[in-house]
Amino acid sequence: MKELIVIKTFNSEIEASIVQGKLEAGGIMALVEGGNVIPYLSFFTPGRKGVQLKVLAHDVEKALAVIDNI
């Protein structure tokens, strides 16, 4: 199994999804993890770690370069 690395944590799934789209447009597979099915319920889930954006280990540098240019 290939290793996924968290490259950024967001406060909302919408923000993470926008960056995911930018990465995927550049040919980098990305995964958004930790979002809520209903975004406004995040208020009721204290202690959650935010919404994580993950990429394959070999794409980390390329993904971070894309994020820096957003």
Distance bins in CASP14 RR format, pairs under 12 A and 6 or more apart:
PFRMAT RR
TARGET T0000
AUTHOR 0000-0000-0000
RMODE 2
METHOD distances of the structure
MODEL  1
1 56 0 0 0 0 0 1 0 0 0 0 0
1 57 0 0 0 0 0 1 0 0 0 0 0
2 29 0 0 0 0 1 0 0 0 0 0 0
2 31 0 0 0 0 0 1 0 0 0 0 0
2 54 0 0 0 0 0 1 0 0 0 0 0
2 55 0 0 0 0 0 1 0 0 0 0 0
2 56 1 0 1 0 0 0 0 0 0 0 0
2 57 1 0 0 1 0 0 0 0 0 0 0
2 58 0 0 0 0 1 0 0 0 0 0 0
2 59 0 0 0 0 1 0 0 0 0 0 0
3 31 0 0 0 0 0 1 0 0 0 0 0
3 54 0 0 0 0 1 0 0 0 0 0 0
3 55 0 0 0 0 1 0 0 0 0 0 0
3 56 1 0 0 1 0 0 0 0 0 0 0
3 57 1 0 1 0 0 0 0 0 0 0 0
3 58 0 0 0 0 1 0 0 0 0 0 0
3 59 0 0 0 0 0 1 0 0 0 0 0
3 60 0 0 0 0 1 0 0 0 0 0 0
4 29 0 0 0 0 1 0 0 0 0 0 0
4 30 0 0 0 0 1 0 0 0 0 0 0
4 31 1 0 0 1 0 0 0 0 0 0 0
4 32 0 0 0 0 0 1 0 0 0 0 0
4 33 0 0 0 0 1 0 0 0 0 0 0
4 52 0 0 0 0 1 0 0 0 0 0 0
4 53 0 0 0 0 0 1 0 0 0 0 0
4 54 1 0 1 0 0 0 0 0 0 0 0
4 55 1 0 0 1 0 0 0 0 0 0 0
4 56 1 0 0 1 0 0 0 0 0 0 0
4 57 1 0 0 1 0 0 0 0 0 0 0
4 58 0 0 0 0 0 1 0 0 0 0 0
4 59 0 0 0 0 1 0 0 0 0 0 0
4 60 0 0 0 0 1 0 0 0 0 0 0
4 63 0 0 0 0 0 1 0 0 0 0 0
5 28 0 0 0 0 0 1 0 0 0 0 0
5 30 0 0 0 0 0 1 0 0 0 0 0
5 31 0 0 0 0 0 1 0 0 0 0 0
5 33 0 0 0 0 0 1 0 0 0 0 0
5 52 0 0 0 0 1 0 0 0 0 0 0
5 53 0 0 0 0 1 0 0 0 0 0 0
5 54 1 0 0 1 0 0 0 0 0 0 0
5 55 1 0 0 1 0 0 0 0 0 0 0
5 56 1 0 0 1 0 0 0 0 0 0 0
5 57 1 0 1 0 0 0 0 0 0 0 0
5 58 0 0 0 0 1 0 0 0 0 0 0
5 59 0 0 0 0 1 0 0 0 0 0 0
5 60 1 0 1 0 0 0 0 0 0 0 0
5 61 0 0 0 0 0 1 0 0 0 0 0
5 62 0 0 0 0 0 1 0 0 0 0 0
5 63 0 0 0 0 1 0 0 0 0 0 0
5 64 0 0 0 0 0 1 0 0 0 0 0
6 16 0 0 0 0 0 1 0 0 0 0 0
6 30 0 0 0 0 0 1 0 0 0 0 0
6 31 0 0 0 0 1 0 0 0 0 0 0
6 32 0 0 0 0 0 1 0 0 0 0 0
6 33 0 0 0 0 1 0 0 0 0 0 0
6 34 0 0 0 0 0 1 0 0 0 0 0
6 49 0 0 0 0 1 0 0 0 0 0 0
6 50 0 0 0 0 0 1 0 0 0 0 0
6 51 0 0 0 0 0 1 0 0 0 0 0
6 52 1 0 1 0 0 0 0 0 0 0 0
6 53 1 0 0 1 0 0 0 0 0 0 0
6 54 1 0 1 0 0 0 0 0 0 0 0
6 55 0 0 0 0 1 0 0 0 0 0 0
6 56 0 0 0 0 0 1 0 0 0 0 0
6 57 0 0 0 0 0 1 0 0 0 0 0
6 60 0 0 0 0 1 0 0 0 0 0 0
6 63 0 0 0 0 0 1 0 0 0 0 0
6 64 0 0 0 0 0 1 0 0 0 0 0
7 16 0 0 0 0 0 1 0 0 0 0 0
7 19 0 0 0 0 1 0 0 0 0 0 0
7 20 0 0 0 0 0 1 0 0 0 0 0
7 23 0 0 0 0 1 0 0 0 0 0 0
7 28 0 0 0 0 1 0 0 0 0 0 0
7 30 0 0 0 0 1 0 0 0 0 0 0
7 31 0 0 0 0 0 1 0 0 0 0 0
7 32 0 0 0 0 0 1 0 0 0 0 0
7 33 0 0 0 0 0 1 0 0 0 0 0
7 52 0 0 0 0 1 0 0 0 0 0 0
7 53 1 0 1 0 0 0 0 0 0 0 0
7 54 1 0 0 1 0 0 0 0 0 0 0
7 55 1 0 1 0 0 0 0 0 0 0 0
7 56 0 0 0 0 0 1 0 0 0 0 0
7 57 0 0 0 0 0 1 0 0 0 0 0
7 59 0 0 0 0 1 0 0 0 0 0 0
7 60 1 0 0 1 0 0 0 0 0 0 0
7 61 0 0 0 0 1 0 0 0 0 0 0
7 62 0 0 0 0 0 1 0 0 0 0 0
7 63 1 0 1 0 0 0 0 0 0 0 0
7 64 1 0 0 1 0 0 0 0 0 0 0
7 65 0 0 0 0 0 1 0 0 0 0 0
7 66 0 0 0 0 1 0 0 0 0 0 0
7 67 1 0 0 1 0 0 0 0 0 0 0
7 68 0 0 0 0 0 1 0 0 0 0 0
8 15 0 0 0 0 1 0 0 0 0 0 0
8 16 1 0 0 1 0 0 0 0 0 0 0
8 18 0 0 0 0 0 1 0 0 0 0 0
8 19 1 0 0 1 0 0 0 0 0 0 0
8 20 0 0 0 0 0 1 0 0 0 0 0
8 22 0 0 0 0 0 1 0 0 0 0 0
8 23 0 0 0 0 0 1 0 0 0 0 0
8 30 0 0 0 0 1 0 0 0 0 0 0
8 31 0 0 0 0 0 1 0 0 0 0 0
8 32 0 0 0 0 0 1 0 0 0 0 0
8 33 0 0 0 0 0 1 0 0 0 0 0
8 50 0 0 0 0 0 1 0 0 0 0 0
8 51 0 0 0 0 1 0 0 0 0 0 0
8 52 1 0 0 1 0 0 0 0 0 0 0
8 53 1 0 1 0 0 0 0 0 0 0 0
8 54 0 0 0 0 1 0 0 0 0 0 0
8 55 0 0 0 0 1 0 0 0 0 0 0
8 60 0 0 0 0 0 1 0 0 0 0 0
8 63 0 0 0 0 1 0 0 0 0 0 0
8 64 0 0 0 0 1 0 0 0 0 0 0
8 66 0 0 0 0 0 1 0 0 0 0 0
8 67 1 0 0 1 0 0 0 0 0 0 0
8 68 0 0 0 0 0 1 0 0 0 0 0
8 70 0 0 0 0 0 1 0 0 0 0 0
9 15 0 0 0 0 0 1 0 0 0 0 0
9 16 0 0 0 0 1 0 0 0 0 0 0
9 19 0 0 0 0 0 1 0 0 0 0 0
9 32 0 0 0 0 0 1 0 0 0 0 0
9 33 0 0 0 0 0 1 0 0 0 0 0
9 34 0 0 0 0 1 0 0 0 0 0 0
9 35 0 0 0 0 0 1 0 0 0 0 0
9 48 0 0 0 0 0 1 0 0 0 0 0
9 49 1 0 0 1 0 0 0 0 0 0 0
9 50 1 0 1 0 0 0 0 0 0 0 0
9 51 1 0 0 1 0 0 0 0 0 0 0
9 52 1 0 1 0 0 0 0 0 0 0 0
9 53 1 0 0 1 0 0 0 0 0 0 0
9 54 0 0 0 0 0 1 0 0 0 0 0
9 67 0 0 0 0 0 1 0 0 0 0 0
10 16 1 0 1 0 0 0 0 0 0 0 0
10 17 0 0 0 0 1 0 0 0 0 0 0
10 18 0 0 0 0 1 0 0 0 0 0 0
10 19 1 0 0 1 0 0 0 0 0 0 0
10 20 0 0 0 0 1 0 0 0 0 0 0
10 32 0 0 0 0 1 0 0 0 0 0 0
10 33 0 0 0 0 0 1 0 0 0 0 0
10 34 0 0 0 0 1 0 0 0 0 0 0
10 35 0 0 0 0 1 0 0 0 0 0 0
10 39 0 0 0 0 0 1 0 0 0 0 0
10 42 0 0 0 0 0 1 0 0 0 0 0
10 48 0 0 0 0 0 1 0 0 0 0 0
10 49 0 0 0 0 0 1 0 0 0 0 0
10 50 1 0 0 1 0 0 0 0 0 0 0
10 51 1 0 1 0 0 0 0 0 0 0 0
10 52 1 0 0 1 0 0 0 0 0 0 0
10 53 1 0 0 1 0 0 0 0 0 0 0
10 54 0 0 0 0 0 1 0 0 0 0 0
10 67 0 0 0 0 0 1 0 0 0 0 0
11 34 0 0 0 0 0 1 0 0 0 0 0
11 35 0 0 0 0 0 1 0 0 0 0 0
11 36 0 0 0 0 0 1 0 0 0 0 0
11 39 0 0 0 0 0 1 0 0 0 0 0
11 42 0 0 0 0 1 0 0 0 0 0 0
11 43 0 0 0 0 0 1 0 0 0 0 0
11 48 0 0 0 0 0 1 0 0 0 0 0
11 49 0 0 0 0 0 1 0 0 0 0 0
11 50 1 0 0 1 0 0 0 0 0 0 0
11 51 1 0 0 1 0 0 0 0 0 0 0
11 52 0 0 0 0 0 1 0 0 0 0 0
12 18 0 0 0 0 1 0 0 0 0 0 0
12 19 0 0 0 0 0 1 0 0 0 0 0
12 32 0 0 0 0 0 1 0 0 0 0 0
12 34 0 0 0 0 0 1 0 0 0 0 0
12 35 0 0 0 0 1 0 0 0 0 0 0
12 36 0 0 0 0 1 0 0 0 0 0 0
12 39 1 0 0 1 0 0 0 0 0 0 0
12 40 0 0 0 0 0 1 0 0 0 0 0
12 41 0 0 0 0 0 1 0 0 0 0 0
12 42 1 0 0 1 0 0 0 0 0 0 0
12 43 0 0 0 0 0 1 0 0 0 0 0
12 48 0 0 0 0 0 1 0 0 0 0 0
12 50 0 0 0 0 1 0 0 0 0 0 0
12 51 1 0 0 1 0 0 0 0 0 0 0
12 53 0 0 0 0 0 1 0 0 0 0 0
13 19 0 0 0 0 0 1 0 0 0 0 0
13 20 0 0 0 0 1 0 0 0 0 0 0
13 32 1 0 0 1 0 0 0 0 0 0 0
13 33 0 0 0 0 1 0 0 0 0 0 0
13 34 1 0 0 1 0 0 0 0 0 0 0
13 35 1 0 1 0 0 0 0 0 0 0 0
13 36 1 0 0 1 0 0 0 0 0 0 0
13 37 0 0 0 0 1 0 0 0 0 0 0
13 38 0 0 0 0 0 1 0 0 0 0 0
13 39 1 0 0 1 0 0 0 0 0 0 0
13 40 0 0 0 0 0 1 0 0 0 0 0
13 41 0 0 0 0 0 1 0 0 0 0 0
13 42 0 0 0 0 1 0 0 0 0 0 0
13 48 0 0 0 0 0 1 0 0 0 0 0
13 50 0 0 0 0 1 0 0 0 0 0 0
13 51 1 0 1 0 0 0 0 0 0 0 0
13 52 0 0 0 0 0 1 0 0 0 0 0
13 53 0 0 0 0 0 1 0 0 0 0 0
14 20 0 0 0 0 0 1 0 0 0 0 0
14 21 0 0 0 0 0 1 0 0 0 0 0
14 32 0 0 0 0 1 0 0 0 0 0 0
14 35 0 0 0 0 1 0 0 0 0 0 0
14 36 0 0 0 0 0 1 0 0 0 0 0
14 39 1 0 0 1 0 0 0 0 0 0 0
14 40 0 0 0 0 0 1 0 0 0 0 0
14 42 0 0 0 0 0 1 0 0 0 0 0
14 51 0 0 0 0 1 0 0 0 0 0 0
15 21 0 0 0 0 0 1 0 0 0 0 0
15 22 0 0 0 0 0 1 0 0 0 0 0
15 32 0 0 0 0 1 0 0 0 0 0 0
15 35 0 0 0 0 0 1 0 0 0 0 0
15 39 0 0 0 0 0 1 0 0 0 0 0
15 50 0 0 0 0 0 1 0 0 0 0 0
15 51 1 0 0 1 0 0 0 0 0 0 0
15 52 0 0 0 0 0 1 0 0 0 0 0
15 53 0 0 0 0 1 0 0 0 0 0 0
15 67 0 0 0 0 0 1 0 0 0 0 0
15 70 0 0 0 0 0 1 0 0 0 0 0
16 22 0 0 0 0 0 1 0 0 0 0 0
16 23 0 0 0 0 0 1 0 0 0 0 0
16 30 0 0 0 0 1 0 0 0 0 0 0
16 31 0 0 0 0 1 0 0 0 0 0 0
16 32 1 0 1 0 0 0 0 0 0 0 0
16 33 0 0 0 0 1 0 0 0 0 0 0
16 34 0 0 0 0 1 0 0 0 0 0 0
16 35 1 0 0 1 0 0 0 0 0 0 0
16 36 0 0 0 0 0 1 0 0 0 0 0
16 39 0 0 0 0 0 1 0 0 0 0 0
16 50 0 0 0 0 1 0 0 0 0 0 0
16 51 1 0 1 0 0 0 0 0 0 0 0
16 52 1 0 0 1 0 0 0 0 0 0 0
16 53 1 0 1 0 0 0 0 0 0 0 0
16 54 0 0 0 0 1 0 0 0 0 0 0
16 67 0 0 0 0 0 1 0 0 0 0 0
17 23 0 0 0 0 0 1 0 0 0 0 0
17 24 0 0 0 0 0 1 0 0 0 0 0
17 30 0 0 0 0 1 0 0 0 0 0 0
17 31 0 0 0 0 0 1 0 0 0 0 0
17 32 1 0 1 0 0 0 0 0 0 0 0
17 33 0 0 0 0 0 1 0 0 0 0 0
17 34 0 0 0 0 0 1 0 0 0 0 0
17 35 0 0 0 0 1 0 0 0 0 0 0
17 39 0 0 0 0 0 1 0 0 0 0 0
17 51 0 0 0 0 1 0 0 0 0 0 0
17 53 0 0 0 0 1 0 0 0 0 0 0
18 24 0 0 0 0 0 1 0 0 0 0 0
18 25 0 0 0 0 0 1 0 0 0 0 0
18 30 0 0 0 0 0 1 0 0 0 0 0
18 32 0 0 0 0 0 1 0 0 0 0 0
18 51 0 0 0 0 0 1 0 0 0 0 0
18 53 0 0 0 0 0 1 0 0 0 0 0
18 67 0 0 0 0 0 1 0 0 0 0 0
18 70 0 0 0 0 1 0 0 0 0 0 0
19 25 0 0 0 0 0 1 0 0 0 0 0
19 26 0 0 0 0 0 1 0 0 0 0 0
19 28 0 0 0 0 0 1 0 0 0 0 0
19 30 1 0 0 1 0 0 0 0 0 0 0
19 31 0 0 0 0 0 1 0 0 0 0 0
19 32 0 0 0 0 1 0 0 0 0 0 0
19 51 0 0 0 0 0 1 0 0 0 0 0
19 52 0 0 0 0 0 1 0 0 0 0 0
19 53 1 0 1 0 0 0 0 0 0 0 0
19 54 0 0 0 0 0 1 0 0 0 0 0
19 55 0 0 0 0 0 1 0 0 0 0 0
19 63 0 0 0 0 1 0 0 0 0 0 0
19 64 0 0 0 0 0 1 0 0 0 0 0
19 66 0 0 0 0 1 0 0 0 0 0 0
19 67 1 0 0 1 0 0 0 0 0 0 0
19 68 0 0 0 0 0 1 0 0 0 0 0
19 69 0 0 0 0 0 1 0 0 0 0 0
19 70 1 0 0 1 0 0 0 0 0 0 0
20 26 0 0 0 0 0 1 0 0 0 0 0
20 27 0 0 0 0 0 1 0 0 0 0 0
20 28 0 0 0 0 1 0 0 0 0 0 0
20 29 0 0 0 0 1 0 0 0 0 0 0
20 30 1 0 1 0 0 0 0 0 0 0 0
20 31 1 0 0 1 0 0 0 0 0 0 0
20 32 1 0 1 0 0 0 0 0 0 0 0
20 33 0 0 0 0 0 1 0 0 0 0 0
20 35 0 0 0 0 0 1 0 0 0 0 0
20 51 0 0 0 0 0 1 0 0 0 0 0
20 52 0 0 0 0 0 1 0 0 0 0 0
20 53 1 0 0 1 0 0 0 0 0 0 0
20 54 0 0 0 0 1 0 0 0 0 0 0
20 55 0 0 0 0 1 0 0 0 0 0 0
20 63 0 0 0 0 0 1 0 0 0 0 0
20 66 0 0 0 0 0 1 0 0 0 0 0
20 67 0 0 0 0 0 1 0 0 0 0 0
20 70 0 0 0 0 0 1 0 0 0 0 0
21 27 0 0 0 0 1 0 0 0 0 0 0
21 28 0 0 0 0 1 0 0 0 0 0 0
21 29 0 0 0 0 0 1 0 0 0 0 0
21 30 1 0 0 1 0 0 0 0 0 0 0
21 31 0 0 0 0 0 1 0 0 0 0 0
21 32 0 0 0 0 1 0 0 0 0 0 0
21 53 0 0 0 0 0 1 0 0 0 0 0
21 55 0 0 0 0 0 1 0 0 0 0 0
21 63 0 0 0 0 0 1 0 0 0 0 0
21 66 0 0 0 0 1 0 0 0 0 0 0
21 67 0 0 0 0 0 1 0 0 0 0 0
21 70 0 0 0 0 0 1 0 0 0 0 0
22 28 0 0 0 0 1 0 0 0 0 0 0
22 30 0 0 0 0 1 0 0 0 0 0 0
22 53 0 0 0 0 0 1 0 0 0 0 0
22 55 0 0 0 0 0 1 0 0 0 0 0
22 62 0 0 0 0 0 1 0 0 0 0 0
22 63 0 0 0 0 1 0 0 0 0 0 0
22 65 0 0 0 0 0 1 0 0 0 0 0
22 66 1 0 0 1 0 0 0 0 0 0 0
22 67 1 0 0 1 0 0 0 0 0 0 0
22 68 0 0 0 0 0 1 0 0 0 0 0
22 69 0 0 0 0 1 0 0 0 0 0 0
22 70 1 0 0 1 0 0 0 0 0 0 0
23 29 1 0 0 1 0 0 0 0 0 0 0
23 30 1 0 1 0 0 0 0 0 0 0 0
23 31 0 0 0 0 1 0 0 0 0 0 0
23 32 0 0 0 0 0 1 0 0 0 0 0
23 53 1 0 0 1 0 0 0 0 0 0 0
23 54 0 0 0 0 0 1 0 0 0 0 0
23 55 1 0 0 1 0 0 0 0 0 0 0
23 56 0 0 0 0 0 1 0 0 0 0 0
23 59 0 0 0 0 1 0 0 0 0 0 0
23 60 0 0 0 0 0 1 0 0 0 0 0
23 62 0 0 0 0 1 0 0 0 0 0 0
23 63 1 0 1 0 0 0 0 0 0 0 0
23 64 0 0 0 0 0 1 0 0 0 0 0
23 65 0 0 0 0 0 1 0 0 0 0 0
23 66 1 0 1 0 0 0 0 0 0 0 0
23 67 1 0 0 1 0 0 0 0 0 0 0
23 69 0 0 0 0 0 1 0 0 0 0 0
23 70 0 0 0 0 1 0 0 0 0 0 0
24 30 1 0 1 0 0 0 0 0 0 0 0
24 31 0 0 0 0 0 1 0 0 0 0 0
24 32 0 0 0 0 0 1 0 0 0 0 0
24 53 0 0 0 0 0 1 0 0 0 0 0
24 55 0 0 0 0 0 1 0 0 0 0 0
24 59 0 0 0 0 0 1 0 0 0 0 0
24 63 0 0 0 0 0 1 0 0 0 0 0
24 66 0 0 0 0 0 1 0 0 0 0 0
25 66 0 0 0 0 1 0 0 0 0 0 0
25 70 0 0 0 0 0 1 0 0 0 0 0
26 55 0 0 0 0 0 1 0 0 0 0 0
26 59 0 0 0 0 0 1 0 0 0 0 0
26 62 0 0 0 0 1 0 0 0 0 0 0
26 63 0 0 0 0 1 0 0 0 0 0 0
26 65 0 0 0 0 0 1 0 0 0 0 0
26 66 1 0 0 1 0 0 0 0 0 0 0
26 67 0 0 0 0 0 1 0 0 0 0 0
26 69 0 0 0 0 0 1 0 0 0 0 0
26 70 0 0 0 0 0 1 0 0 0 0 0
27 55 0 0 0 0 0 1 0 0 0 0 0
27 56 0 0 0 0 0 1 0 0 0 0 0
27 59 0 0 0 0 1 0 0 0 0 0 0
27 62 0 0 0 0 1 0 0 0 0 0 0
27 63 0 0 0 0 1 0 0 0 0 0 0
27 66 0 0 0 0 1 0 0 0 0 0 0
28 53 0 0 0 0 0 1 0 0 0 0 0
28 54 0 0 0 0 0 1 0 0 0 0 0
28 55 1 0 1 0 0 0 0 0 0 0 0
28 56 0 0 0 0 1 0 0 0 0 0 0
28 57 0 0 0 0 0 1 0 0 0 0 0
28 58 0 0 0 0 1 0 0 0 0 0 0
28 59 1 0 1 0 0 0 0 0 0 0 0
28 60 0 0 0 0 1 0 0 0 0 0 0
28 61 0 0 0 0 0 1 0 0 0 0 0
28 62 1 0 0 1 0 0 0 0 0 0 0
28 63 1 0 1 0 0 0 0 0 0 0 0
28 64 0 0 0 0 0 1 0 0 0 0 0
28 65 0 0 0 0 1 0 0 0 0 0 0
28 66 1 0 0 1 0 0 0 0 0 0 0
28 67 0 0 0 0 0 1 0 0 0 0 0
29 53 0 0 0 0 0 1 0 0 0 0 0
29 54 0 0 0 0 1 0 0 0 0 0 0
29 55 1 0 0 1 0 0 0 0 0 0 0
29 56 1 0 0 1 0 0 0 0 0 0 0
29 57 0 0 0 0 0 1 0 0 0 0 0
29 58 0 0 0 0 0 1 0 0 0 0 0
29 59 1 0 0 1 0 0 0 0 0 0 0
29 62 0 0 0 0 0 1 0 0 0 0 0
29 63 0 0 0 0 1 0 0 0 0 0 0
30 52 0 0 0 0 0 1 0 0 0 0 0
30 53 1 0 1 0 0 0 0 0 0 0 0
30 54 1 0 0 1 0 0 0 0 0 0 0
30 55 1 0 1 0 0 0 0 0 0 0 0
30 56 0 0 0 0 1 0 0 0 0 0 0
30 59 0 0 0 0 1 0 0 0 0 0 0
30 60 0 0 0 0 0 1 0 0 0 0 0
30 62 0 0 0 0 0 1 0 0 0 0 0
30 63 1 0 0 1 0 0 0 0 0 0 0
30 64 0 0 0 0 0 1 0 0 0 0 0
30 66 0 0 0 0 1 0 0 0 0 0 0
30 67 0 0 0 0 0 1 0 0 0 0 0
31 51 0 0 0 0 0 1 0 0 0 0 0
31 52 0 0 0 0 1 0 0 0 0 0 0
31 53 1 0 0 1 0 0 0 0 0 0 0
31 54 1 0 1 0 0 0 0 0 0 0 0
31 55 1 0 0 1 0 0 0 0 0 0 0
31 56 0 0 0 0 1 0 0 0 0 0 0
31 59 0 0 0 0 0 1 0 0 0 0 0
31 63 0 0 0 0 0 1 0 0 0 0 0
32 50 0 0 0 0 0 1 0 0 0 0 0
32 51 1 0 0 1 0 0 0 0 0 0 0
32 52 1 0 0 1 0 0 0 0 0 0 0
32 53 1 0 1 0 0 0 0 0 0 0 0
32 54 1 0 0 1 0 0 0 0 0 0 0
32 55 0 0 0 0 0 1 0 0 0 0 0
33 48 0 0 0 0 0 1 0 0 0 0 0
33 49 0 0 0 0 1 0 0 0 0 0 0
33 50 0 0 0 0 1 0 0 0 0 0 0
33 51 1 0 0 1 0 0 0 0 0 0 0
33 52 1 0 1 0 0 0 0 0 0 0 0
33 53 0 0 0 0 1 0 0 0 0 0 0
33 54 1 0 0 1 0 0 0 0 0 0 0
33 55 0 0 0 0 0 1 0 0 0 0 0
34 42 0 0 0 0 1 0 0 0 0 0 0
34 45 0 0 0 0 1 0 0 0 0 0 0
34 48 1 0 0 1 0 0 0 0 0 0 0
34 49 1 0 0 1 0 0 0 0 0 0 0
34 50 1 0 0 1 0 0 0 0 0 0 0
34 51 1 0 1 0 0 0 0 0 0 0 0
34 52 1 0 0 1 0 0 0 0 0 0 0
34 53 0 0 0 0 0 1 0 0 0 0 0
34 54 0 0 0 0 0 1 0 0 0 0 0
35 41 0 0 0 0 1 0 0 0 0 0 0
35 42 1 0 0 1 0 0 0 0 0 0 0
35 45 0 0 0 0 1 0 0 0 0 0 0
35 48 0 0 0 0 1 0 0 0 0 0 0
35 49 0 0 0 0 0 1 0 0 0 0 0
35 50 1 0 0 1 0 0 0 0 0 0 0
35 51 1 0 1 0 0 0 0 0 0 0 0
35 52 0 0 0 0 1 0 0 0 0 0 0
35 53 0 0 0 0 0 1 0 0 0 0 0
36 42 1 0 1 0 0 0 0 0 0 0 0
36 43 0 0 0 0 1 0 0 0 0 0 0
36 44 0 0 0 0 1 0 0 0 0 0 0
36 45 1 0 0 1 0 0 0 0 0 0 0
36 48 0 0 0 0 1 0 0 0 0 0 0
36 50 0 0 0 0 1 0 0 0 0 0 0
36 51 0 0 0 0 1 0 0 0 0 0 0
37 45 0 0 0 0 0 1 0 0 0 0 0
38 44 0 0 0 0 1 0 0 0 0 0 0
38 45 0 0 0 0 0 1 0 0 0 0 0
39 45 0 0 0 0 0 1 0 0 0 0 0
39 50 0 0 0 0 0 1 0 0 0 0 0
39 51 0 0 0 0 1 0 0 0 0 0 0
41 48 0 0 0 0 0 1 0 0 0 0 0
42 48 1 0 0 1 0 0 0 0 0 0 0
42 49 0 0 0 0 0 1 0 0 0 0 0
42 50 0 0 0 0 1 0 0 0 0 0 0
42 51 0 0 0 0 1 0 0 0 0 0 0
45 51 0 0 0 0 0 1 0 0 0 0 0
53 59 0 0 0 0 0 1 0 0 0 0 0
53 60 0 0 0 0 0 1 0 0 0 0 0
53 63 0 0 0 0 1 0 0 0 0 0 0
53 64 0 0 0 0 0 1 0 0 0 0 0
53 66 0 0 0 0 0 1 0 0 0 0 0
53 67 0 0 0 0 1 0 0 0 0 0 0
53 70 0 0 0 0 0 1 0 0 0 0 0
54 60 0 0 0 0 1 0 0 0 0 0 0
54 63 0 0 0 0 1 0 0 0 0 0 0
55 61 0 0 0 0 1 0 0 0 0 0 0
55 62 0 0 0 0 1 0 0 0 0 0 0
55 63 1 0 1 0 0 0 0 0 0 0 0
55 64 0 0 0 0 1 0 0 0 0 0 0
55 65 0 0 0 0 0 1 0 0 0 0 0
55 66 0 0 0 0 1 0 0 0 0 0 0
55 67 0 0 0 0 1 0 0 0 0 0 0
56 62 0 0 0 0 1 0 0 0 0 0 0
56 63 0 0 0 0 1 0 0 0 0 0 0
57 63 0 0 0 0 0 1 0 0 0 0 0
59 65 0 0 0 0 0 1 0 0 0 0 0
59 66 0 0 0 0 1 0 0 0 0 0 0
59 67 0 0 0 0 0 1 0 0 0 0 0
60 66 0 0 0 0 0 1 0 0 0 0 0
60 67 0 0 0 0 0 1 0 0 0 0 0
61 67 0 0 0 0 0 1 0 0 0 0 0
61 68 0 0 0 0 0 1 0 0 0 0 0
62 68 0 0 0 0 0 1 0 0 0 0 0
62 69 0 0 0 0 0 1 0 0 0 0 0
63 69 0 0 0 0 0 1 0 0 0 0 0
63 70 0 0 0 0 0 1 0 0 0 0 0
64 70 0 0 0 0 0 1 0 0 0 0 0
END
